[in-house]
Amino acid sequence: MTSSQTLYHQLEAMRPALLRFALLQLRNDTLAEDAVQDALLAILEKPENFAGQSSLRTYVIGILKYKIIDCLRASSKEKQLQVEDDESEADLIDSLFTADGHTQERPRAWGDPDATLEQKDFFKVMEICLEKLPEKTARVFMMREWLELDTEEICKELALTTSNVWVVLYRARLRLRECLDLNWFGKQA
């Protein structure tokens, strides 16, 4: 088997995970498929650009991140109406804190974060937790933490205020922490 055939098979094996990642951010099957196809095509057209300084998966995800950002910027010209779903979360957030502002429960010990991040299963659970978030909340979180967009770019992209972005990020982190405590770290306790 030639090295180009090996690369092709490796990319083909990664494709479902890449598609899930793109779909989670873009929330559109067609756009997600296009972003993944563009990323894979870029690698196949110039395989010599992969220098091997990181894993192939890291390299592919890096390219996919930029393809997703391109899709988001292109779609920002189109305005979509979204129902605000944050109002129903107020009671949930209030229930996590005492009257003096401290959390009801201290978070469980999460062990060694670096070792945990290396485990494939963690990302599967994290993906499930992200899918449970309201669409806007998950999108803002992914734009900030995975695509590494700054607050101004997110505000411009989604027509949100800075304070709204920070509130959405805060709520996303709270819900993700709770989901991970229950579904991942709780298993190891």
C-alpha positions as CSV (number, residue, x, y, z in Angstrom):
1,M,0.0,0.0,0.0
2,T,1.4,3.4,-1.0
3,S,1.7,6.3,1.5
4,S,-1.1,8.2,-0.3
5,Q,-3.4,5.1,0.1
6,T,-2.5,4.9,3.8
7,L,-3.3,8.7,4.2
8,Y,-6.6,8.2,2.4
9,H,-7.6,5.3,4.7
10,Q,-6.6,7.3,7.8
11,L,-8.6,10.3,6.7
12,E,-11.6,8.1,5.8
13,A,-11.5,6.6,9.3
14,M,-11.5,10.1,10.9
15,R,-14.3,11.4,8.7
16,P,-17.2,10.5,11.0
17,A,-15.6,12.2,14.0
18,L,-14.8,15.2,11.9
19,L,-18.3,15.4,10.6
20,R,-19.8,15.2,14.2
21,F,-17.4,18.0,15.2
22,A,-18.4,20.2,12.3
23,L,-22.1,19.5,12.7
24,L,-21.9,20.4,16.4
25,Q,-20.6,23.8,15.5
26,L,-22.4,24.6,12.3
27,R,-25.8,22.9,13.1
28,N,-26.4,22.4,9.4
29,D,-25.7,19.0,7.7
30,T,-24.8,20.5,4.3
31,L,-22.4,23.1,5.7
32,A,-20.8,20.5,8.0
33,E,-20.3,18.1,5.1
34,D,-18.8,20.9,3.0
35,A,-16.4,22.0,5.7
36,V,-15.2,18.4,6.2
37,Q,-14.9,17.8,2.5
38,D,-12.9,21.0,2.1
39,A,-10.6,20.1,4.9
40,L,-10.0,16.6,3.6
41,L,-9.5,17.8,0.1
42,A,-6.9,20.4,1.2
43,I,-4.9,17.6,2.9
44,L,-5.2,15.2,-0.1
45,E,-4.2,17.9,-2.5
46,K,-1.0,18.8,-0.6
47,P,0.0,15.9,1.6
48,E,3.5,17.2,1.8
49,N,2.3,20.1,4.0
50,F,1.9,17.6,6.8
51,A,5.3,17.7,8.5
52,G,4.5,15.2,11.2
53,Q,5.2,17.7,14.0
54,S,1.8,16.7,15.5
55,S,-0.5,13.8,15.1
56,L,-2.4,13.6,11.8
57,R,-5.7,14.0,13.7
58,T,-4.5,17.3,15.3
59,Y,-3.4,18.5,11.9
60,V,-6.7,17.7,10.3
61,I,-8.8,19.2,13.1
62,G,-6.7,22.4,12.8
63,I,-7.5,22.7,9.1
64,L,-11.2,21.9,9.8
65,K,-11.4,24.6,12.4
66,Y,-10.4,27.2,9.8
67,K,-12.9,25.7,7.3
68,I,-15.6,26.0,10.0
69,I,-14.6,29.6,10.7
70,D,-14.8,30.4,6.9
71,C,-18.4,28.8,6.9
72,L,-19.4,30.9,9.9
73,R,-18.1,34.1,8.3
74,A,-19.8,33.3,5.0
75,S,-23.1,32.6,6.7
76,S,-23.0,35.7,8.8
77,K,-24.3,37.6,5.8
78,E,-27.5,35.5,6.2
79,K,-29.7,36.3,9.2
80,Q,-31.5,33.4,10.9
81,L,-34.2,33.9,13.5
82,Q,-33.6,31.9,16.7
83,V,-35.9,31.5,19.7
84,E,-34.3,32.6,23.0
85,D,-34.0,29.6,25.2
86,D,-32.0,31.2,28.0
87,E,-35.0,32.3,30.1
88,S,-35.8,28.8,31.2
89,E,-32.3,28.3,32.5
90,A,-32.5,31.0,35.2
91,D,-34.1,28.7,37.8
92,L,-31.5,26.0,37.1
93,I,-28.6,28.4,37.6
94,D,-30.1,29.8,40.8
95,S,-30.5,26.3,42.2
96,L,-26.7,25.8,41.9
97,F,-25.9,28.5,44.4
98,T,-26.5,29.4,48.0
99,A,-27.9,32.8,49.0
100,D,-24.4,34.2,49.6
101,G,-23.3,33.2,46.1
102,H,-21.2,30.1,46.8
103,T,-21.9,26.8,44.9
104,Q,-24.2,24.3,46.6
105,E,-21.7,21.5,46.0
106,R,-18.0,21.6,45.7
107,P,-16.9,20.1,42.4
108,R,-15.5,16.6,42.5
109,A,-11.8,16.1,42.1
110,W,-11.2,15.7,38.4
111,G,-7.9,14.0,38.7
112,D,-5.1,14.8,36.2
113,P,-6.7,16.9,33.5
114,D,-3.9,16.3,31.0
115,A,-4.3,12.5,31.3
116,T,-8.1,12.8,31.0
117,L,-8.0,14.8,27.9
118,E,-5.9,12.1,26.2
119,Q,-8.7,9.6,26.6
120,K,-10.9,9.1,23.6
121,D,-13.9,8.3,25.6
122,F,-13.8,11.7,27.3
123,F,-14.4,13.4,24.0
124,K,-17.4,11.2,23.3
125,V,-18.9,12.2,26.6
126,M,-18.0,15.8,26.1
127,E,-19.7,15.7,22.7
128,I,-22.9,14.3,24.2
129,C,-22.8,17.0,26.9
130,L,-22.4,19.7,24.2
131,E,-25.3,18.2,22.2
132,K,-27.5,18.5,25.4
133,L,-26.9,22.3,25.5
134,P,-29.3,24.7,23.9
135,E,-28.2,25.3,20.3
136,K,-27.1,29.0,20.8
137,T,-25.3,28.1,24.0
138,A,-23.4,25.3,22.4
139,R,-22.5,27.4,19.4
140,V,-21.1,30.3,21.5
141,F,-19.1,27.8,23.6
142,M,-17.6,26.1,20.6
143,M,-16.8,29.4,18.9
144,R,-14.9,30.5,22.0
145,E,-13.2,27.4,23.2
146,W,-12.7,25.2,20.1
147,L,-12.5,27.7,17.3
148,E,-10.7,30.2,19.6
149,L,-12.6,33.2,18.3
150,D,-12.5,36.3,20.5
151,T,-15.5,37.9,22.1
152,E,-15.8,40.7,19.5
153,E,-15.9,38.1,16.6
154,I,-18.6,36.1,18.3
155,C,-20.6,39.2,19.0
156,K,-20.3,40.3,15.4
157,E,-21.1,36.8,14.1
158,L,-24.2,36.2,16.2
159,A,-25.3,39.8,16.7
160,L,-24.9,39.5,20.5
161,T,-23.7,42.0,23.1
162,T,-20.5,41.3,25.0
163,S,-22.3,40.8,28.3
164,N,-24.7,38.4,26.6
165,V,-21.8,36.3,25.3
166,W,-20.2,36.1,28.7
167,V,-23.5,35.1,30.3
168,V,-24.0,32.4,27.7
169,L,-20.4,31.1,28.2
170,Y,-20.9,31.1,32.0
171,R,-24.1,29.1,31.6
172,A,-22.5,26.7,29.1
173,R,-19.6,26.0,31.5
174,L,-21.9,25.4,34.4
175,R,-24.0,22.9,32.5
176,L,-21.0,21.2,30.9
177,R,-19.4,20.9,34.4
178,E,-22.6,19.4,35.7
179,C,-22.9,17.0,32.8
180,L,-19.3,15.9,33.0
181,D,-19.5,15.5,36.8
182,L,-22.4,13.1,36.3
183,N,-21.4,11.3,33.1
184,W,-17.6,11.2,33.2
185,F,-15.9,12.1,36.5
186,G,-18.6,10.5,38.5
187,K,-17.7,7.1,36.9
188,Q,-14.1,7.4,38.2
189,A,-15.1,8.5,41.8
